[in-house]
Amino acid sequence: MFVDSAKVEVKAGDGGNGIVSFRRERYISKGGPDGGDGGDGGDVVFVASFNNNTLANFRHNKELKAQNGKNGAKANRHGKSGEDLEVSVPVGTQVKIAGKLVADLTNDGQKEVIAKGGKGGFGNAHFTSSVRQAPKIAEKGDPGEEFEAELELKIIADVGLVGLPNAGKSTFLSKVSAAKPKIANYPFTTLNPHLGVAKVAKNKELLIADIPGLIDGASTGKGLGDEFLRHVERTKVILHMIDVYSEDVSRDYKVIQKELKNYKIDLSKKLQVVALSKIEGLDKDIVEDQIKNLKKVVKNNQVYPFSSLSGEGRDDVLYKLFDIVKKQESKVEKTEKSSLPVITAKDSPEKWSVNLKKNKVIITGQKIERFANRTDFESEDGVRRLRDIMHKMGILKELESKNIDLETKIYFGENREDYIEY
């Protein structure tokens, strides 16, 4: 089954907790702190592979969860880190979180960390100092990232075949490559995109995608809808095929152009090669008439007649496509060399804010929220340490200036349930 979109729940591993422990052995009356740190949680990693060509696996496996880190142990033993979860996805998969693109896997073997595992918490051995020789503080591990991810597959091909149903796209692909798409003499034979590699000449190849037939209104979901137009987005050139037996070749051309234009991205601006298919055995005068009719509406006034079955004109089409693809690749290389990375300023992790809501104070900020996440709120020493950090960061001074009621509860982050009292 071909599936090109899916939603999955992604959960990276939580970091293990550090522990409070003191060395206890015979003949050693006052052993020092020896609580070990927790292990880091595993990451969720996507790996692009040409061995996959569909997102069908995610229809049934909707939860991707990496391993949690283990807690620390006595004798300064660190908890074992959780194993990463590597997930194989097709080349061309895009990952979005809340509609925002976070990863685009376009190369075979490319790896992207989609969700980062939480760091393990420190055990009390970590907090030993000259003035604090017996700390009773241990941190909780950070939670791993968790969210719903939208996966969308956009086939990466040099050439995208478009045209009305039964224009001969599948036959063309089957003749120029080893692909075996379903072929029959009725509309909508092709229900899924197919890929094939066409050998143009020695060391010259084209990756061609056969896109299911479009009809009037496809860009708004009619017929097979716009779900397959996304696979045209990444192609370098479009081979727009029109059946020479059509009663109105100009109308057929305009129908497809309109759908390409009305798609969420104007695909009609892509480079196109317009071709008349199925000319085998047809009188040359009839073919010439159809070419003249088509040239009236084709922008560059170029039309390539060919036959997939007899091979007449087929190589001309392939060489033209190959020439365009190479020129497009050359442009991309020049653009990549001349472009400079854009550096954007990020909010400082030290930055924080205090918001008052009735009998509640909500403190937000990357650094202070992380310390709160790691704090054991049932430990007096842990809460005292958190207050010390708030004092050093200037948060307590800000609270004093706001004349906050003594019974006010202080929360860290919008969605945390743990709190301390002012």
C-alpha positions as a printed Julia matrix, in Angstrom:
422×3 Matrix{Float64}:
   0.0    0.0     0.0
   1.34   3.44   -0.94
   0.9    6.02    1.84
   2.47   9.47    1.6
   1.25  11.13    4.81
   0.95  10.05    8.43
   0.8   11.38   11.99
   2.82   9.82   14.8
   3.38  10.42   18.5
   7.09  10.93   19.15
   8.6   10.55   22.63
  12.31  10.75   23.35
  13.63   8.98   26.45
  13.54  10.68   29.85
  16.8   11.22   31.67
  17.41   9.02   34.71
  17.37  10.53   38.21
  20.47  11.14   40.25
  20.35   9.73   43.78
  21.32  10.76   47.29
  23.68   8.18   48.79
  26.54   8.1    51.29
  29.33   5.6    51.48
  28.69   3.06   54.25
  31.38   0.48   54.95
  32.81  -1.23   57.99
  35.56   0.8    59.65
  34.5    3.91   57.72
  32.23   5.89   60.02
  31.77   8.98   57.87
  31.83   7.99   54.23
  31.33  10.8    51.77
  28.49  11.26   49.27
  28.55   8.66   46.48
  25.21   9.09   44.7
  25.65   8.56   40.94
  24.18  10.56   38.06
  21.26   9.36   35.96
  21.78   8.26   32.38
  20.65  10.35   29.4
  17.44   9.44   27.61
  17.64   8.11   24.06
  16.94  10.27   20.99
  14.4    9.53   18.27
  16.36   9.58   15.0
  14.94   9.38   11.47
  17.11   7.74    8.81
  16.32   8.26    5.11
  16.53   5.14    2.95
  15.85   4.29   -0.68
  14.76   0.87    0.58
  11.49   2.48    1.7
   9.03   4.13   -0.66
   5.94   4.54    1.52
   4.87   5.72    4.98
   2.46   2.78    5.3
   4.29   1.41    8.38
   3.2    4.46   10.37
  -0.47   3.68    9.81
  -0.16   0.94   12.44
   2.91   2.04   14.4
   1.75   5.46   15.58
   3.98   5.75   18.67
   7.74   6.15   18.4
   9.35   5.99   21.81
  13.06   5.93   22.68
  14.45   4.28   25.81
  14.63   6.11   29.14
  17.92   6.59   30.94
  18.49   4.52   34.09
  18.74   6.09   37.55
  22.11   6.57   39.2
  23.25   4.15   41.89
  25.48   3.98   44.96
  29.26   4.0    44.75
  29.19   6.77   42.11
  27.71   4.44   39.53
  26.14   6.34   36.65
  22.86   5.12   35.22
  22.99   3.59   31.76
  21.9    5.91   28.96
  18.82   4.92   27.0
  19.29   3.61   23.47
  18.38   5.84   20.55
  15.41   4.8    18.45
  16.37   4.86   14.76
  13.39   4.96   12.43
  13.74   4.26    8.7
  11.74   6.59    6.43
  11.66   7.03    2.63
  13.98   9.54    1.02
  11.87  12.66    0.49
  10.14  12.56    3.88
   9.41  15.88    5.55
   8.71  16.16    9.28
   6.5   18.92   10.64
   5.64  19.83   14.23
   2.59  22.06   14.69
   2.77  22.88   10.97
   6.43  23.94   11.12
   8.99  22.07    9.01
  11.73  20.68   11.3
  13.42  18.11    9.05
  13.65  17.34    5.34
  15.33  14.02    4.56
  16.44  14.28    0.95
  19.51  12.01    0.78
  19.93   8.28    1.24
  21.46   7.58    4.66
  20.73  11.07    5.99
  20.04  11.1     9.73
  18.09  13.71   11.67
  17.43  13.83   15.42
  13.7   14.49   15.6
  13.3   14.37   19.39
  16.12  14.9    21.87
  16.37  12.71   24.94
  16.46  14.3    28.4
  19.74  14.75   30.25
  20.27  12.61   33.34
  20.08  14.33   36.73
  23.13  14.75   38.96
  23.56  12.62   42.07
  24.64  14.17   45.35
  28.31  13.3    44.7
  28.23  16.03   42.04
  27.42  18.76   44.58
  30.32  18.13   46.93
  32.48  21.19   47.64
  34.8   22.51   50.36
  31.88  24.16   52.15
  29.28  21.5    51.36
  30.8   18.14   52.17
  27.6   16.16   52.79
  25.02  17.44   50.29
  21.61  15.81   50.34
  20.67  17.12   46.92
  20.01  15.05   43.82
  18.41  16.1    40.56
  15.65  14.52   38.57
  16.38  13.72   34.95
  15.05  16.03   32.25
  12.0   14.75   30.36
  12.58  13.79   26.75
  10.91  15.84   24.04
   7.37  14.72   23.24
   4.99  15.83   20.49
   2.84  14.79   17.55
   4.74  14.84   14.26
   3.24  15.07   10.78
   5.1   13.06    8.15
   4.74  13.89    4.48
   6.45  12.1     1.63
   7.33  14.11   -1.46
   8.97  11.93   -4.07
  12.31  13.28   -5.24
  12.64  12.8    -9.0
  14.25  14.59  -11.93
  11.12  14.41  -14.06
   7.44  14.38  -13.14
   4.95  12.97  -15.65
   1.63  14.82  -15.68
  -1.38  14.71  -17.92
  -5.03  13.73  -18.07
  -5.93  10.11  -17.29
  -4.95   7.72  -20.1
  -2.41  10.12  -21.64
   0.13   7.29  -21.82
   2.32   8.21  -18.84
   2.58   4.67  -17.43
   3.35   3.2   -20.83
   6.11   5.75  -21.32
   7.65   4.94  -17.92
   7.47   1.19  -18.56
   9.28   1.56  -21.91
  12.09   3.85  -20.79
  12.79   2.18  -17.43
  12.43  -1.11  -15.57
   9.39   0.16  -13.65
   6.23  -1.93  -13.97
   3.24   0.37  -13.43
  -0.24  -0.97  -14.09
  -1.29  -0.26  -17.68
  -4.81  -0.5   -19.11
  -7.02   1.31  -21.61
  -9.19   3.14  -19.09
  -8.82   6.25  -16.89
  -7.19   6.18  -13.43
  -5.23   3.0   -14.08
  -2.42   4.49  -11.98
  -3.54   5.05   -8.4
  -0.08   5.56   -6.85
   3.06   7.38   -7.99
   5.67   5.12   -9.6
   9.41   5.71   -9.96
  11.66   4.53  -12.75
  15.26   5.19  -13.86
  15.61   5.93  -17.57
  19.01   5.43  -19.18
  19.45   8.23  -21.7
  23.02   7.34  -22.71
  26.17   5.98  -21.1
  26.4    7.41  -17.56
  23.32   9.53  -18.25
  20.21   8.67  -16.28
  16.92  10.31  -15.31
  14.78   9.48  -12.29
  11.18   9.75  -13.51
   8.0    9.81  -11.42
   4.67   8.81  -12.93
   2.01  10.93  -11.19
  -1.6    9.6   -11.24
  -3.8   11.3   -13.84
  -5.17  14.73  -13.01
  -8.61  16.03  -13.95
 -10.35  19.39  -13.92
 -10.64  20.39  -10.26
  -7.84  18.14   -9.0
  -6.12  21.01   -7.17
  -9.21  21.36   -4.95
  -9.49  17.63   -4.28
 -11.64  16.42   -7.15
 -11.02  12.94   -8.59
  -7.76  11.67   -7.12
  -7.42  15.18   -5.71
  -4.37  17.24   -5.0
  -2.77  14.61   -2.76
  -0.39  13.56   -5.56
   0.47  17.05   -6.81
   2.9   17.35   -3.89
   5.13  14.85   -5.68
   5.57  17.34   -8.54
   6.97  19.97   -6.15
  10.5   18.57   -6.04
  10.89  17.6    -9.7
  13.3   19.64  -11.81
  11.14  19.48  -14.92
   7.64  18.37  -15.89
   6.88  16.2   -18.89
   3.35  17.25  -19.79
   1.87  14.49  -21.93
  -1.21  14.94  -24.13
  -3.01  12.19  -26.04
  -2.78  12.84  -29.79
  -6.25  11.27  -30.17
  -7.85  13.97  -28.01
 -10.7   15.93  -29.6
  -9.28  19.17  -28.2
  -5.57  19.08  -27.34
  -5.54  22.79  -26.45
  -8.3   22.29  -23.88
  -6.45  19.3   -22.39
  -3.3   21.38  -22.03
  -5.19  24.24  -20.35
  -6.92  21.9   -17.88
  -3.61  20.59  -16.53
  -2.01  24.04  -16.52
  -4.89  25.38  -14.46
  -4.55  22.61  -11.89
  -0.78  23.12  -11.64
  -1.33  26.86  -11.17
  -4.09  26.48   -8.57
  -2.09  24.15   -6.37
  -0.89  25.72   -3.07
   2.45  26.3    -4.81
   2.19  27.54   -8.41
   3.6   24.49  -10.21
   2.83  25.92  -13.64
   6.01  28.02  -13.32
   8.15  24.9   -13.39
  10.01  24.12  -16.59
   7.95  21.9   -18.86
   8.38  19.75  -21.91
   5.07  19.38  -23.74
   4.69  16.15  -25.71
   2.04  14.52  -27.92
   1.86  10.81  -27.15
   0.62   7.73  -29.02
   1.53   8.88  -32.54
   2.38   5.34  -33.73
   0.5    4.4   -36.93
  -1.22   7.78  -37.16
  -1.21   9.81  -40.4
   1.5   12.5   -40.29
  -0.93  15.21  -41.44
  -3.17  14.51  -38.45
  -0.19  14.66  -36.1
   0.93  17.97  -37.66
  -2.57  19.44  -37.24
  -2.61  18.48  -33.55
   0.85  20.01  -33.1
  -0.35  23.29  -34.69
  -3.41  23.37  -32.41
  -1.25  22.77  -29.36
   1.36  25.36  -30.28
  -1.32  28.05  -30.09
  -1.43  27.7   -26.3
   2.04  26.36  -25.39
   4.18  29.22  -24.06
   7.5   28.37  -25.71
   5.76  27.08  -28.85
   7.62  23.75  -28.63
   5.82  20.41  -28.86
   7.48  16.98  -29.05
   5.5   14.23  -30.81
   6.5   10.69  -29.84
   5.42   7.08  -29.48
   6.24   5.03  -26.39
   5.52   1.78  -28.24
   7.41   2.3   -31.5
  10.07   4.53  -29.99
   9.59   7.25  -32.62
  10.61  10.62  -31.13
  11.03   9.05  -27.68
  14.78   9.67  -27.48
  14.27  13.31  -28.49
  12.03  13.75  -25.45
  14.53  12.04  -23.12
  17.49  14.09  -24.36
  15.52  17.32  -23.98
  14.57  16.36  -20.41
  18.16  15.4   -19.57
  19.48  18.71  -20.92
  17.03  20.69  -18.75
  17.79  18.64  -15.64
  21.55  19.18  -16.0
  21.09  22.93  -16.41
  18.86  23.02  -13.32
  21.44  21.12  -11.27
  24.14  23.53  -12.39
  22.05  26.5   -11.23
  21.46  24.9    -7.84
  25.2   24.29   -7.34
  26.02  27.93   -8.12
  23.31  29.15   -5.76
  24.55  26.94   -2.92
  28.14  28.14   -3.37
  27.21  31.82   -3.4
  24.71  31.72   -0.54
  25.83  32.53    2.98
  24.32  31.0     6.11
  21.75  33.17    7.84
  22.44  33.51   11.54
  19.42  34.39   13.64
  19.57  35.55   17.22
  18.08  33.17   19.75
  16.63  34.04   23.12
  19.2   33.74   25.88
  18.6   30.76   28.19
  19.23  33.21   31.08
  16.16  35.23   30.11
  13.09  34.85   32.33
   9.74  36.52   32.99
   7.28  36.69   35.89
   3.54  36.64   35.26
   0.87  37.18   37.94
  -2.41  35.27   37.69
  -4.69  35.71   40.75
  -3.12  33.73   43.61
  -0.51  32.27   41.32
   2.86  33.34   39.95
   4.16  31.73   36.77
   7.88  32.03   36.07
   9.02  31.17   32.57
  12.48  30.94   31.06
  14.63  28.21   29.59
  17.22  28.02   32.36
  14.97  28.42   35.4
  12.41  25.95   34.03
  15.14  23.4    33.48
  16.32  23.75   37.08
  12.71  23.38   38.24
  12.29  20.23   36.13
  15.33  18.75   37.85
  14.23  19.68   41.38
  12.72  17.14   43.77
  10.02  19.33   45.34
   9.65  16.89   48.25
  13.26  17.47   49.27
  13.9   20.53   51.47
  17.51  20.67   50.29
  16.38  20.5    46.67
  13.85  23.33   47.11
  16.43  25.4    49.02
  18.84  25.02   46.09
  16.14  26.15   43.67
  15.54  29.27   45.79
  19.3   29.98   45.78
  19.28  29.82   41.99
  16.26  32.16   41.84
  18.12  34.6    44.09
  21.26  34.54   41.9
  19.19  35.1    38.75
  17.38  38.08   40.31
  13.97  36.42   40.29
  13.39  36.74   44.05
  14.17  40.45   43.87
  11.59  40.82   41.09
   9.0   39.0    43.22
   9.72  41.3    46.19
   9.18  44.39   44.02
   5.72  43.15   43.04
   4.5   42.94   46.68
   3.31  39.38   46.25
   1.08  37.88   48.95
   2.89  35.42   51.24
   0.42  32.63   50.42
   1.06  32.91   46.7
   2.14  29.74   44.91
   5.04  29.94   42.47
   4.93  27.72   39.39
   7.67  27.21   36.8
   6.35  27.09   33.23
   2.77  27.25   32.01
   1.91  23.57   32.45
   3.83  22.43   35.56
   1.9   21.25   38.61
   4.83  21.42   41.07
   5.19  24.7    42.96
   6.87  26.37   45.9
   5.25  28.88   48.23
   6.45  32.45   48.33
